[in-house]
Amino acid sequence: MQIAFAAGEASGDLLAGLVLPQLRQRLPAAHCAGIGGDRMIESGFDAWWHVRELSVRGYAEVLRHLPRLLRLRADFIERAARWPARVFVGVDAPDFNLGVAARLRARGVGTVQYVAPAVWAWRPERLRTIGKAVDCVLLLFPFEAPIFAAAGVAHRYVGHPLASSIPLVPDAVAARQRLGLAAQAPTVAVLPGSRPAEIEALGPPFVGAMGEMLRADARLQIALPAADETLRARLSALLDAAGLDRGRVLLTLGRSHDALEAADAVLVAGGTATLEALLYKRPMAIAYRVPRLTEWLTRRKALIPYLGLPNVLCGRYAVPEFVQEAVTAPALARAVLRYLERPQGAESLRAEFTEHHLALRRDTPALVADAVAEAAGT
């Protein structure tokens, strides 16, 4: 029983890493291999390529890497077909994985896409491509199901695994103790992204906003998690260049969930971390800076005004979003400090975020493993 996976970026590695142990219980003889990251490898995955190979951001970056990505995709398809894989599971990265799925499906391989493309946000024409490429799409969000049903695309709602791993009632004091922060001091978590390009784009305004917040509130403390050693070194250099009081800024390696749980409010780069902040019931300000080409193409095809998942789920601007030139240190600082000054607004968000948390809670890894096993004909 040979099952090929291709995970895109750190978020795909996380999602697949949670599924692999469940899949091994369901199919003890299964051999899983392909494109994966550290979490998948820890679960016994055979990584032909590391997930870093697919970690590119936006159209401009994809264009620069396109020849390499096309070679990688062709090599992956041939290797998976010769292996041979009985099932191919694409995890996120739809621009890469749907092309792989279509070609492998034509060779008789079962195909599953775990995480649907955001057809509700832009490029709805992809629904036709998805239906031709995969046997089943596994949906993270309940509002996606009617869209895929109307298009006649086989699908299954599996919920979001983070909703089960993050507590319904977070404990800020316990999280601050784990981090070594003062238990009663106002706390802000700052998450500027997990990729070098994000740190280069958002690091300077985020550090500038941190300086403004620290000057505005003498008791304030900040938790700043870095995704890896390289990004931690870059953020440390930005902090030193800004002359920030390092006694009030905790720069950690990883531990983003501890930082979110410890926080009263969050400043966060757009992406999966915004959903994590929602699940921790934290009010937030979201910031996006992308290459101009990416912005232009995305805006042309956008179907909804929201960029952050919390606003998509709420169906309104529940939290502020700052995009491109609007990402300035003073604006970001004001948005976050407003939550600390007006806690009643944060309280109303907690109730709304809790409703979405409950809706997203399923036994997601087991449901995904069941779907993959069915695609394998077991």
C-alpha positions in Angstrom: 0.0 0.0 0.0 1.9 3.0 -1.3 0.5 6.5 -0.8 2.2 9.6 -2.2 1.8 13.0 -0.5 2.8 16.5 -1.6 2.5 19.1 1.2 2.9 22.8 0.5 4.7 25.0 3.1 4.8 24.7 6.9 1.0 24.7 7.2 0.7 21.7 4.9 3.4 19.8 6.8 1.4 20.4 10.0 -1.9 19.2 8.5 -0.3 16.1 7.0 1.8 15.4 10.1 -1.4 15.0 12.1 -2.9 12.6 9.6 0.0 10.2 9.1 -0.3 8.5 12.5 -4.0 8.0 12.0 -3.4 6.6 8.5 -0.8 4.2 9.9 -3.4 2.9 12.4 -6.0 2.6 9.6 -3.5 1.0 7.1 -0.6 -0.5 9.0 1.2 -1.7 5.8 1.0 1.8 4.2 4.2 3.4 3.0 3.9 7.2 2.7 6.4 9.2 0.6 6.7 12.3 -1.5 7.1 16.0 -0.6 6.9 16.7 3.1 8.4 18.6 6.1 9.8 17.9 9.5 6.5 17.0 11.2 5.7 14.5 8.5 9.2 13.0 8.7 8.8 12.7 12.5 5.8 10.6 11.7 7.8 8.2 9.6 7.3 9.9 6.2 9.8 9.2 3.4 10.6 12.7 2.1 11.8 12.5 -1.5 11.8 16.3 -1.4 11.5 18.7 1.6 8.5 20.9 1.8 10.8 23.9 1.5 11.0 23.2 -2.2 7.4 24.4 -2.5 7.5 27.3 -0.1 7.2 30.2 -2.5 5.0 33.2 -1.9 2.9 35.1 -4.4 3.0 35.3 -8.2 6.2 37.3 -8.5 8.2 34.7 -6.5 6.5 31.8 -8.3 7.6 33.3 -11.6 11.2 33.4 -10.5 11.1 29.8 -9.4 8.8 28.5 -12.2 11.4 26.4 -14.2 12.5 24.7 -11.0 8.9 24.1 -9.9 7.9 22.6 -13.2 10.9 20.3 -13.2 10.1 19.2 -9.6 6.5 18.6 -10.6 7.4 16.4 -13.6 10.0 14.5 -11.6 7.5 13.9 -8.8 4.8 12.7 -11.1 7.1 10.2 -12.8 8.5 8.9 -9.5 5.0 8.5 -8.0 3.7 6.7 -11.1 6.7 4.3 -11.3 6.7 3.6 -7.5 3.7 3.0 -8.0 1.4 5.1 -5.8 -2.1 3.8 -5.2 -3.3 7.2 -4.0 -2.0 10.7 -4.3 -2.8 13.2 -1.5 -2.2 16.8 -2.3 -2.1 18.9 0.9 -2.8 22.6 0.2 -0.6 24.1 -2.6 -3.4 23.7 -5.1 -1.5 25.4 -8.0 1.1 22.6 -7.8 -1.0 19.7 -6.5 -4.0 19.9 -8.9 -1.8 19.5 -11.9 -0.1 16.5 -10.3 -3.4 15.0 -9.4 -4.8 15.3 -12.9 -1.8 13.6 -14.4 -1.7 10.8 -11.8 -5.5 10.3 -12.0 -5.1 9.7 -15.8 -2.7 6.9 -14.9 -5.2 5.2 -12.6 -4.0 6.7 -9.3 -6.7 7.6 -6.7 -6.5 11.4 -5.9 -7.5 13.4 -2.9 -7.0 17.1 -2.3 -6.8 18.0 1.4 -7.6 21.7 1.7 -9.7 23.2 -1.0 -8.5 26.1 -3.1 -10.3 29.3 -1.9 -12.8 29.4 -4.8 -15.1 31.4 -2.6 -12.5 34.2 -2.5 -11.2 34.3 -6.0 -10.8 32.2 -9.3 -14.1 30.3 -9.0 -13.3 28.8 -12.5 -11.0 26.4 -10.6 -14.0 24.3 -9.6 -14.0 22.7 -13.1 -10.3 21.9 -12.8 -10.7 20.4 -9.3 -13.6 18.2 -10.4 -11.5 16.7 -13.2 -8.4 16.3 -11.1 -9.5 14.7 -7.9 -11.7 11.9 -6.6 -12.5 13.9 -3.4 -11.8 17.3 -1.9 -11.5 17.5 1.9 -12.9 20.8 3.2 -11.7 22.6 6.3 -14.6 25.0 6.6 -18.3 24.3 6.7 -19.3 27.2 4.4 -17.3 25.5 1.5 -19.6 22.5 1.3 -22.5 24.1 -0.5 -20.2 25.7 -3.1 -18.6 22.3 -4.0 -22.0 20.5 -3.9 -23.5 23.0 -6.4 -20.5 22.4 -8.8 -20.9 18.7 -8.6 -17.5 18.1 -7.0 -17.1 15.2 -4.7 -16.2 16.5 -1.3 -16.2 15.9 2.5 -16.2 18.3 5.3 -13.5 17.2 7.8 -13.1 20.3 10.0 -9.8 22.0 10.9 -7.3 20.0 13.0 -6.2 23.1 14.9 -9.7 23.5 16.3 -9.2 20.2 18.2 -5.7 20.8 19.3 -6.3 24.4 20.6 -8.3 24.6 23.9 -11.8 26.1 23.8 -10.9 28.1 27.0 -7.3 29.4 26.8 -5.3 30.1 29.9 -3.3 33.3 29.5 -1.7 33.2 32.9 -0.5 29.7 32.5 0.9 30.5 29.0 2.7 33.5 30.4 4.2 31.4 33.2 5.5 28.9 30.6 7.1 31.7 28.7 8.5 33.3 31.8 6.4 36.5 31.3 4.8 38.6 34.1 1.5 37.0 34.8 -0.5 40.2 35.3 1.1 42.6 32.8 -0.7 43.5 29.5 0.7 41.2 26.8 0.8 41.5 23.0 1.8 38.6 20.7 3.5 39.7 17.4 3.7 37.2 14.6 5.3 38.7 11.4 5.2 35.5 9.3 7.1 32.2 8.9 9.0 32.9 5.6 12.0 35.2 4.9 10.0 37.2 2.4 7.4 37.9 5.0 9.9 39.0 7.5 11.6 41.4 5.0 8.2 42.9 4.1 6.6 43.0 7.5 9.5 42.9 10.0 10.4 46.6 9.9 6.8 48.0 10.3 6.0 45.3 13.0 9.1 46.2 15.0 8.2 49.9 14.6 4.7 49.2 15.9 6.3 47.3 18.8 8.3 50.4 19.7 5.3 52.6 19.6 3.3 50.2 21.8 6.1 49.9 24.4 6.4 53.7 24.6 2.6 54.0 25.0 2.3 51.5 27.9 5.1 51.2 30.4 3.7 47.9 31.7 3.4 46.2 28.2 5.3 43.1 27.4 5.6 41.5 23.9 6.0 37.8 22.8 7.7 37.5 19.4 8.0 33.9 18.2 10.3 33.2 15.2 9.7 30.2 13.0 13.4 29.2 12.7 16.9 30.2 13.7 17.4 32.2 10.5 14.3 34.3 11.1 15.1 34.7 14.8 18.5 36.1 13.9 16.9 38.6 11.4 14.2 39.7 13.9 16.9 40.1 16.6 18.9 42.4 14.3 15.7 44.4 13.6 15.0 44.7 17.4 18.6 45.9 18.1 18.6 48.4 15.2 15.3 49.9 16.6 16.9 50.1 20.1 13.9 48.3 21.7 14.1 47.2 25.4 14.9 43.5 25.1 13.8 43.0 28.7 10.2 43.7 27.5 10.4 41.7 24.2 10.6 37.9 24.5 12.0 36.6 21.2 11.5 32.8 21.1 12.2 30.0 18.7 8.8 28.6 17.8 6.2 28.6 20.6 3.7 30.7 18.6 0.8 28.9 20.3 2.2 29.8 23.8 2.5 33.4 22.6 -1.0 33.5 21.3 -2.5 32.0 24.4 -0.5 34.4 26.6 -1.7 37.5 24.7 -4.4 40.1 25.3 -4.1 41.2 21.7 -2.2 40.1 18.6 -0.5 41.7 15.6 -0.2 39.1 12.9 0.7 38.5 9.3 -2.0 37.2 7.1 -2.2 33.4 6.8 -2.8 30.4 9.0 -1.7 32.3 12.1 -4.9 34.5 11.8 -7.0 31.4 12.3 -4.8 30.3 15.2 -5.4 33.7 16.8 -9.2 33.3 16.3 -9.1 29.8 17.9 -7.3 31.3 20.9 -10.1 33.9 21.0 -7.6 36.8 20.7 -8.5 40.1 19.1 -6.1 41.0 16.4 -4.9 43.3 13.7 -3.9 41.6 10.4 -1.3 42.9 8.0 -0.4 42.0 4.4 2.4 43.1 2.1 2.9 41.2 -1.1 4.8 41.9 -4.4 2.9 44.3 -6.7 2.2 41.7 -9.3 0.6 39.4 -6.8 -1.5 42.2 -5.4 -2.7 43.3 -8.9 -3.6 39.8 -10.1 -5.3 38.9 -6.8 -7.4 42.1 -6.6 -8.6 41.6 -10.2 -10.1 38.2 -9.4 -11.2 38.8 -5.8 -14.8 37.9 -5.0 -15.0 39.0 -1.4 -13.4 42.1 0.3 -11.8 40.2 3.2 -8.3 38.8 3.3 -8.1 37.4 6.8 -9.8 34.1 7.7 -11.4 35.5 10.8 -13.2 38.1 8.7 -14.1 35.5 6.1 -15.6 33.2 8.8 -17.5 36.2 10.5 -18.6 37.5 7.1 -17.6 41.1 8.1 -14.6 43.1 9.1 -14.6 41.7 12.7 -10.9 42.7 13.0 -8.9 45.4 11.1 -6.9 44.5 8.0 -3.9 46.6 6.8 -2.8 46.0 3.2 0.3 47.3 1.3 0.9 51.0 2.0 -1.5 50.9 4.9 0.9 48.8 6.8 2.6 51.5 8.9 3.9 51.3 12.4 1.6 54.0 13.8 -1.5 52.4 12.3 -0.7 48.9 13.5 0.2 50.2 17.0 -3.1 52.1 17.3 -5.2 49.1 16.2 -3.6 46.8 18.8 -3.6 49.3 21.6 -7.3 50.0 21.0 -8.0 46.4 22.2 -6.0 47.0 25.4 -7.8 50.3 26.1 -11.3 49.0 25.3 -11.5 45.4 26.5 -15.2 45.2 26.0 -14.6 45.0 22.2 -12.3 42.1 22.7 -14.9 40.4 24.9 -17.6 40.4 22.2 -15.1 39.0 19.7 -14.3 36.1 22.1 -18.0 35.0 22.0 -18.1 35.1 18.2 -14.8 33.3 17.8 -15.9 30.6 20.2 -18.9 29.8 17.9 -16.6 29.3 15.0 -14.2 27.2 17.0 -17.0 24.8 17.9 -18.1 24.6 14.2 -14.6 23.7 13.1 -14.1 21.0 15.8 -14.1 17.5 14.3 -11.9 14.4 14.6 -10.1 15.8 11.5 -7.0 13.5 11.3 -9.3 10.4 11.5 -11.7 11.7 8.9 -8.9 12.5 6.5 -7.3 9.0 7.1 -10.7 7.4 6.4 -11.0 9.4 3.1 -7.5 8.4 2.0 -8.2 4.7 2.8 -11.4 4.8 0.8 -9.6 6.3 -2.1 -7.1 3.4 -1.9 -10.0 1.0 -2.1 -9.9 -0.4 1.4 
